[in-house]
Amino acid sequence: MTGDPIDLARETLDRALRNCEYFDASQTGSAHVFQQEAATYLLELKRFVACIEGNSNLRRCAEDAVTEKNRRLEPLAKRDVEVRTDLVELRRVAQERFPLLAENANPSLLGRPSSTFTLASFDNIAGGHVPLVGFANEFEDATPTGLMVKALETALFGFLPEKGVSDSDPDLINLKQSFRDLRRRRREIHQEALNLQRGDAGAIWQQLRSDVLTMNPSWVSFEAHWLDGTDGKGVGKDTSRMHGLLYGRGPVDDKDKSWFSEYRTKRNRDLRALNLDFHLRLGMRASIGWILQRYARRCRRLRLEELSNRHGGRQPGTKKRELALTRDAATFLFDQGFEVLIEQAMGSHRYDIIGEPLLIEAKIYDGKRRALAAVVEGLSQVHQYANTLANEGRTADPVLLIFRLGGPLATPVPEYKIGNLRVTIAHVDLGTSVDSGSNSPPPEPDITEAIIAAKLARKTNAPGGRTKKRRRGK
């Protein structure tokens, strides 16, 4: 392995994929042999997830993939909330017209074990009283809204007729028609969401993590309580088979072998798609990181005297020097093939460097201005700018470019996560011989994530401590 973090992430990802593709459960051997080989494969899936979560670069790939997926699904999520609100209102109207529905909402009055599809489970989901994440596929909509639809459908089309309410009752006819409209809207959202997520890396990663969660035996007891707080013992067929193969619960039959064969084929296809997506993301990160490092070395080795004489020492105006160095960095990036613009006014913000796929904010520090102050101010502005772009449907890789023009040498972390945004921090040392070697002042303590977080917290909580928006033209 090389010492480069991106190369290490690539090798870790490829090795984890090979380990999963290597194992194959024999379809012709004994049930015991099949169970052992299948269990080995499922454990390799767990190791695959652990490899990604244990590597910071791969973990960021996964987080970015999920973030992009969620951003694409945001319009559908808003429509889903509207359907859920209308379902709650329809359930209230149905209760008013048919008070006997109170029996369906109280498990103790049903006279049989509580079902998932009762108004009791409906109310718990609507009230947010259950830790339900849910899932959806081509065959089942087990999202919270999907389960609410099923519960209300069971009450209107099953429970009320069982209790003697005539299908020709005008109130029931109107309720059913309103329900059908809501069910149609939910099915449209469900299908659109499935179409958006086919082959999507974020969706694949979330499903893979969900599978690994269900492999944990403790998940069985959790699942029994997730809908209506009962002590039900039932779990899904896929979960039961997964547990049976992993922990030897019950005999293995031909249905188990058929299920595992289909499951393994699909999962390996998903893993290969995930591998390709993560490699592309790692490649983009590597190219941006490599170019920024090259720019820093270019400034230090080839242009140190020029840049220091022009922008260092007692040169006035922090903003003017930041703008000049921003132009220099943008020129270099443009020559490397990045389509970037500088000092672009968009809305209420003016962006130092913006382009596909970069958003760069430049800051300087010297003997008067400490590095930590420059880092914290830069991170606050990058976070603000990135959120504004995200609200406009645009995404970019955020970078904070820190120039040292003198004073104590600082070593900031190469990356910092502020909110849900990961910001790359690139450091360019333009300190001259006066500030280096035996003449240099004592270096600043390493600027760690903890130090940045504490400074950001004080900045946010202090009166008037919020980062001010930069006015256009200044």
N, C-alpha and C positions, 0 to 999 in steps of 0.2 A: 504493500500500500504506500501511496505517496503521503507527504505531510500536508497537502492542500486540503482544506476542509470540504470543498466542493467535490474534489476527486474521492475523498473518503466517503462522502454521502452517496455518490454514484456507485461505488463498489459495495457499500453496505446494502443498497437497494437491489442491485443485481444479484448479490449472493442470497438475499432473502427470497427473491423470486425463484432462483434456481432450486433452492431447498424445497419450495412448495411444488414445483413442477416435477421434481425428482420422484416423489412418492406416488405410488399407485397401488390401490387396493385390489388384490386378486379377486376376480369374479368366480373363479373355479375352485379355489382352495376351500379349506374348512371355514366354518363360521367364526371360529376362534381366531384363525389367521386373518380373516377379513376384518374382524373387529379391531385387532391390534394395528393393522396397517391403516385403517380408516382413522383410528384415534391418533396415529402418528401424523397424518396429514392435517387434521384439525389442530393439533398442537403446533404444527409449523405455521398455520395461519395466525395463531396467537403470537408466535415469535416474529412473524412479519410485521404485525401491528406494533409490537414492542420495539422492533428495530427502527421504525419510523418515528415513534414517539420518543425514542431515546437519542435521536440525532437532531440537533437544533435546525439544520438546514432542511432535512426531510420533514420535520414537524412544521416548519414554516410553509413548505410546499403544500402540505395537507390543509393547514389553516387557510392559506390563500385560496385553495381550490374550493373549500367550503364557503368562504366569504363570497367568492364570485358566483357560486351556485345560489346562495341565499339572495344575492342582489338581483339575479335574474328572476327569482321567484317572488320578489317583494310585491309586484302588482297583483299576483295571484293570492298572496297572503292577505292583502287588503280586501279582496273580494271574498275570501274565505271568512274573514271576521264579520263581514256584512251578512253572509249566509248564517253564521252561527247566531248572530244577534236576532235575525228573523226567526230562526228555529226556537230560540228561547221565548220570543213573543208568541209564536204559534202554540208552543207548549202551554203558556199561561192561558191563552184563549180556550184551548181544549179542556183545561182543568175547570175553567169557569162553566163551560157548557156541559161537561160530563164530570161531576164531582167524584164519581166512583173511580176515576183515574188515580185518586189519592192512594188507593190500594196498590196500584202498580208502582207507586213511588215509595212504598214502604215494604222492604223485604220481609219483615216479620208478619205481614198480612197476606203474603202470597201463598202460604201453605206448602211451599216447595223450595228447594235451594235457589238462592238468588241467581238470576241470569245476568249475563253481561248486558243484554239488550232490554233493560227495564228503565222506567223513568227515574228510578233510584240512581242508576249509573249515569243517566242523562244529567240529573241535577248535580251530581258530584263532579262530572266533567265540566259542566257550565260554570260551576262555582269555583273551579280551580282547586278542588280539595284532594286531587289525586296527582301523583308525580308521573303523568302520562305524556310520553313523547309520541308514540304511535308510529305507524309505518303505512305505506301504500304501495301496491304493485298492480300488475294487470288483472289480478284475480280478487283483490281485496283492498278495501279502503278502511284501514284501521287507525286513521288519524283521529284526533279528538272530534272534529266535526263529522267525519264519516261515521263514527260510533254513535254520535248523537242522532244522526239521520236514521241509523238502523234502530236505535232504541225507540224513537218517536214513531217510526214505521210499524214496529212490533205492537206498540200501544194502540195505534189507530186501526190497523188492519187485522190485528190478532186478538189483543186483549178485549177491546170493546165488543166485537162480535161474540166472543166467548161469553161475555157477561150479558148477552141478550140484546144488545143495541142493534137495531135493524140497519142493514146496508143502505136502505132507502131513506133513512133519517136525513132530513135536509141539512141539519147542522153537521152531521158526520160527512155528508157529501162535500160540503164546502171546505171542511177541514182537510179532507183527503186531496181536494184539488189544490189547495194552497200548499199542502205538503209536497205534492208531485212537482210543483214549480220549483220549490226549494231543492228537492232531490235532483232535479234536472240541472240546476245551477251548480250544485256540488259535484255532480258527475262531470260537467264540463271543466270545472277547475281541476278535478282529479286527473282527467285525461290530458289537459294542457300541461300539468305539472309532470306527468309521466313522460310526455314527449320532450320536454325541456331537459329531463334528467337522463335520458337514454345515453349511455356511454359517458356521462359526465363524471369527471374525476372526483369532484366533491361528493356527489351522490354515492359513488362506489366506495369512497373512503368511509362515509358515514354508515353504509350498510355493513361493511367489513367490521367496523368497530362494534356495531350492534350485534353481529354474529359472535364476536369474541366475548361480548358481555353475556350473551345467553349461554356460552359454554361454561360459565361459572356456576357451580351447583347452587350457590346462594341466590342466584337469580330466580330460581323456581319459587322460593318463598316470597320474593319480592313481587313477582308477576301475579301471584295469587291475590295480592292485596291492591293491585294498582287501579282497579276500576271501582269497586264498591265496598272495599274494606272488609270483605268476608274472608273466611278461611277456605275458600275453594281450592281444590287440588288440581284443577285442570290446567294444562299448559298446551301450547300449540304443538301440532304434529311434528313440525320441523325441529322444534326444541326438544321434544321427547326423543326423536331419533338421534339428534346430536348428543344428548346426554347418554342414551343407550350405547352409542358407539364409543364415547369417551370413557364412560365409567362402568360399562358392562351391565346396564340395568335391563334385564330381560333378554330373551333369545333374539338372535339376528335372523331375519327372514329375507326372502327375495325382494320384498318391498323396500327394506332397508338398503339392500344392495343397489336397487334401481334408483332410489332417492339419492344415495351418495354419489353414484356415477354422474347423475345430472348436476348435482350440486357442485362437485369437483370441476366438471367441465366449465360450468358458468363462472365459478370463482376464479379459475385460472385465466379465463378470458378477461375477466375484470382486472385481475392482477397485472396482466400484460398491458392493458390500457392505462392503468394507474402508473405503471413503470414508465411508459412512454411519456405521459403527461408530466411526471415529476422530473424526468430527464430534461424535458424542454424548459421547465421552470429553473432547474439547476443551471442549465446552459445560459439562460438569460441573466441569472444572478452572477454567474461566473464572469460573463462578458462585461457587465456593468462594474462589478468589483475589480476586475483586472484593469479596465480602462481607467478607473479612478485611481488605483494604485500607480498605474503608469504615469498619469498626470502628476501625481504627487512627486514621483521620482524625477520626472522631467523638470518640474519647477526647482527641485532641490539640487539636481546635478548640473543642469544646463542653463538655468535662468535665475539662479539665486541672487546674484549681484544686481542684475537688471531689475527684478521685482522688488528687492529690498530697498534699493536706492529710490525707486519710484513711489513705493507705498509704505515703507517702514519709517523708522526713526521718528522725527517730529512732524511728519506730514499731517496737515490738519484734516479734520472731517472723517469720522468713522464711516458714514454712509457713502461718501465719495470713494473711499478706498475699497469698501465692499463692492460697490458697483463696478469699479475698474477690474477687480479680481474676478468678479462674476463674468464680465465680458471675456476675460482671458480664458476662464474655464469653459465658457460656452463656445468660444472659437475652437478650442481643442476638441470638444465633443462633436462639433459639427464636422471637423476634419476627419473624425473617426467614423462618420456615417450616421450620427444621430441628428434627426431633424428637430432642432431646438430653437426656441425664441427666448429673448431676455427682456426683463422688465415689462412684461405683458400685463396691462390693466384689464381685468375681467371682473365685472361686478364691483364689489367693494374692496377687492384685493389687487395688489400688484405683485406678480410672481417674478422672482429672480431669474430662474431658468425653468422653462416648461416645454415639453415636447413628448413625443411618443418614444419610449414609455416613461419618461423621467419627469420628476418634479424636484427641483433642487433649490434649497435655500442656503445662501452663503453668509458666514459670519467670520469676524476676525477677533483675535485677542492679542494683547501686547502687555507691556509693563503696567499700563493703567487699567486695562480691562481684563479681568480674570477669565480663564478658559471656561470654568463652570458656568459663569453668567452667560457667556456666548452660547454654550451648548443648550442651556435651559431655554433661553429666549428663542433660539433657532428651532428647537423641538416643538415649542408651543406654537410657533408660526406655521411650521410644516403641518402639524396636526390640524390646525384651523383651516389651512388651505386645502388639504386633502379631503376634509369633511365637506367643504364647499364644492369641490369637484365631484365628489361621490353623489351629492344631492342633485347634481346636474347630469348624472349618469356617466361620468368620466372617471377613469382609473389611471393611476400612474404609480411608478415605483418611487417612493419618497427618499430623498437623500439630503443629509445635512453636511455641507462642506465647510470645514473649520480651517481657517488660515491662521498660523502663528506668525506674527510680525515682530515678536520680541517678548521679553519677560520670561517667567518660569515655563519650562517645557511641560506640557500636559499630555497624558495618555488616556483619551476617552475610549469608552467601550466601542467596538466596531458596529454595534447594532443596539437599538433601544426600542422597546415596545411601549408606546404611549396610547392608552385606550386600547382599541383593537388594531392600531396601526403600527407596523414595524418599520422603523426608519434606519437606513444605513448611514453610519457616521464615518465620513472620510476626513482624514487629518493631513494638512499640507504644512510642512515646517519650512518657513521662510526666514527663520532666525539666522542672523549673520554670526561671524566668528566672535563678535563682541558678546553675543548671548549664548555662545557654545563653549564647550571644553571647560578649562579651569576658570574662565571668566563668567560662566553662566551662573545665574542665581539658582538656589536649590529648586529642584523640580516640584511641581504641584503633586499632591497625592493623586493616585489613579482615580479617574472619574468613573466610578462604578455605577451599576444600575441602582443600587441602594442610595448612593449619594444624589444621583439625579432625581430619583423619586422623592426624596426628602425635600430637595430644593423646589421641585415642581409643586409639592403640597403646600409649602410655605408661600410660594408665589401666588397660588390660587386662593388660599385662605386669607392672605393679608388684605387689609382694606385697600381697594384700588389696585390690587396686585395682578389683575388679569392682563394678559398681553393685549396691548392696544393694536387696533388695525392700522396698518400703514396707509396713510392717505395717498391718493393718486397724485403722482408728480413729485413725491418727496422720498 
